[in-house]
Structure formats: C-alpha cells, structure tokens
Amino acid sequence: MRSEGDTWDIVSSVGRTALGVATFRAIEAERPDALIDDRFAPWFVEASGDQKFLGMLADPGSIDQRNFFPRTMGPRTRFFDEYFESATRAGIRQAVILAAGLDARAYRLDWPEDTTVFEVDQSKVLEFKEAVLDEHSARAKADRRTVVVDLREDWPAALVAAGFDATAPTAWSAEGLLPYLPGAAQDALFERLDALSAPGSRIASHGGPGGGDLQRLRAAARQYFDRGPFGDDPPFDLWYDDERADPVQWLTERGWTVQRFAMDDLFESYGRALPELPPDLPAAFAGMRNRMSFWTAIKS
Ligand SMILES: C[S@@+](CC[C@H](N)C(=O)[O-])C[C@H]1O[C@@H](n2cnc3c(N)ncnc32)[C@H](O)[C@@H]1O
C-alpha cells in the first residue's frame, strides 16, 4: 500500500509497474502484427532480474488470457507514439514525459533534430534506466533530459532548472500515472501543467478509477485474476481513488480542446479486438474498462 512521500526502485511498489508495462511492450513488439517497435524494453526486463517478468518474457503464452491488461499495451503505446508524432508535425519541439518510467520514446521515435524531450520520474527509476541504456550504448534521437523529482512535489522548479521553456508550446504526456497520485496531487499536477503551457501546447493521457470503483475492482480482481500479470503486487493496490477534479472537464473549462478515444474504438482503429472479459466478472470491472478511455487536449 501507499504512504505520503513513499519512494521505490524498479522492482518495488510503483516502480515495478514501470517494469511490468515494459515487459508487455517487449511482448507486443515480438508479435507478428506488432503495433510498436521497442527493442529497448527487453533490456530493462533482463537487467531487473525480476523472475515474474523474466518468465513472462520467455513464455508470453503463460500469461493468463483472461487478463486483458497486458494486451492493452500495444494500442496504448501506439496511441502515445502517434500523439507525439502529430505534435512534432505541428511544429512542437519540446516534449515532457511525466512519469516516464522505462518509456524509450526518446530513443524509439524519429524526433526532429532540434527537439528536447524531458523525462520526469523518481531517482531510482531513472538511475536504473540510465544504467541499462548506458550499458547498451543507446543513443537518444532527441536532446533527452532527465528530471529527478517527485510529481507530488514542486516539480515545475526541477523541470525549469533542466531547461524547460514555458514560452514554447509543449507536448506533455501522463501515461500510466494518474491513479498513482493522490487526488490533491493530481489536481495540482494539472494546475501546474496548465500554468507552464504556452498556447498550442498539447497533452495526452488516459483515465483511471474513480468514485468507489477501486474497492470493487480489487475484490473482483482477487477473485478472478489470482494469477495476474504482476503477481502479488497488482497495480490497483497502489492506486488512489480519492476525490479529484475530472481533468477533461477541468482542462475544457480553461480553454483546452479535448478529444476522447474510447478504448474499444482505439483497439478497433488498430485492427485489434478488445479482449473479452469473462461473462461472470462483476460489473465493477466492466465499469472500470469503460473508464479506460484515452484523451488528448490542445490549448488555444
Ligand atoms: C505504470 S508506470 C508508467 C511508466 C511509463 N509512463 C509507461 O507507460 O511505460 C508508473 C510510473 O509512474 C511513476 N510515478 C508514479 N508516481 C510518481 C510520482 N509521485 N513522482 C514521480 N514518478 C511517479 C513511477 O515511478 C513509474 O515509473
């Protein structure tokens, strides 16, 4: 469970969720019909020594097929890839990947050469990432800058100290982040982000639980997904679902134009069927799936 100001490394607590999604990206990238290319993801899994994820990487067929979460990673990654590609096509040259984890977009995507990509996360996560990328002599395709800071704190100061320019339009992403923030920290995150966003800035993110779903989700998941992809540390045990503003509504009220993408539609647009949930799964979990929509916003 969580506590105020808690920290983690790549094989514990919230840090391990970054390793999990990197594992699912590595598995997606090996599919014959892969939606993404990520040759970096397996490096992280191999270097972590995490037996659960190493086992999944070696034998993706061992993943409980009732669990749809690993199979969301292809469409999810592709969605954020296309978002950044569209932002740079529109002339944006500054990207901020909040809670970057083991996201290798600074290495994977073909950024215009004058683009700066900031990666924000906790220290041990970024240290691990740096060590693995150095070991493989990986070269970023943008001016990549890491920003070690906790997103529950005054992260804008750290971002600006790393060279962020608030007068230039920015493409922000908050992927796999929001449920890990307490409500007040999420609200502050969007206030700070809005204040730092010049006209033309963009953001992409996706929803999380809200209003009581989480307790039901936890109970349902324990019953049905006892062999879940994260083992004994499922991400939803690390989530908060306390009160918070709806970011889509909040941003809309402040002049951002928001576009939503339902998960079913996103899967369909990539030629993937959304994995079916077991018919007897409690409604709480189905409701959760409906919440998992993606969205982008542009500031006018
Ligand atoms: C599920 S992972 C997602 C990583 C990456 N965005 C991706 O999709 O591959 C969650 C990430 O959020 C980061 N994170 C969560 N809460 C944070 C906080 N308060 N400050 C900094 N990073 C945080 C974790 O360290 C972890 O890397």
PDBQT file of the ligand as one rigid body, heavy atoms in Angstrom, charges set to zero:
ROOT
HETATM    1  C1  LIG A 401       2.807   2.325 -14.726  1.00  0.00    +0.000 C 
HETATM    2  S1  LIG A 401       4.370   3.124 -14.732  1.00  0.00    +0.000 S 
HETATM    3  C2  LIG A 401       4.244   4.011 -16.258  1.00  0.00    +0.000 C 
HETATM    4  C3  LIG A 401       5.575   4.349 -16.841  1.00  0.00    +0.000 C 
HETATM    5  C4  LIG A 401       5.525   4.933 -18.255  1.00  0.00    +0.000 C 
HETATM    6  N1  LIG A 401       4.732   6.139 -18.318  1.00  0.00    +0.000 N 
HETATM    7  C5  LIG A 401       4.972   3.905 -19.205  1.00  0.00    +0.000 C 
HETATM    8  O1  LIG A 401       3.781   3.989 -19.565  1.00  0.00    +0.000 OA
HETATM    9  O2  LIG A 401       5.713   2.995 -19.586  1.00  0.00    +0.000 OA
HETATM   10  C6  LIG A 401       4.160   4.393 -13.496  1.00  0.00    +0.000 C 
HETATM   11  C7  LIG A 401       5.352   5.339 -13.402  1.00  0.00    +0.000 C 
HETATM   12  O3  LIG A 401       4.926   6.479 -12.678  1.00  0.00    +0.000 OA
HETATM   13  C8  LIG A 401       5.991   6.910 -11.884  1.00  0.00    +0.000 C 
HETATM   14  N2  LIG A 401       5.404   7.697 -10.794  1.00  0.00    +0.000 N 
HETATM   15  C9  LIG A 401       4.270   7.433 -10.123  1.00  0.00    +0.000 A 
HETATM   16  N3  LIG A 401       4.064   8.334  -9.158  1.00  0.00    +0.000 NA
HETATM   17  C10 LIG A 401       5.105   9.208  -9.239  1.00  0.00    +0.000 A 
HETATM   18  C11 LIG A 401       5.475  10.354  -8.507  1.00  0.00    +0.000 A 
HETATM   19  N4  LIG A 401       4.745  10.781  -7.463  1.00  0.00    +0.000 N 
HETATM   20  N5  LIG A 401       6.605  11.008  -8.863  1.00  0.00    +0.000 NA
HETATM   21  C12 LIG A 401       7.359  10.577  -9.903  1.00  0.00    +0.000 A 
HETATM   22  N6  LIG A 401       7.066   9.481 -10.628  1.00  0.00    +0.000 NA
HETATM   23  C13 LIG A 401       5.961   8.804 -10.295  1.00  0.00    +0.000 A 
HETATM   24  C14 LIG A 401       6.633   5.624 -11.434  1.00  0.00    +0.000 C 
HETATM   25  O4  LIG A 401       7.931   5.789 -10.916  1.00  0.00    +0.000 OA
HETATM   26  C15 LIG A 401       6.579   4.794 -12.687  1.00  0.00    +0.000 C 
HETATM   27  O5  LIG A 401       7.716   4.960 -13.464  1.00  0.00    +0.000 OA
ENDROOT
TORSDOF 0
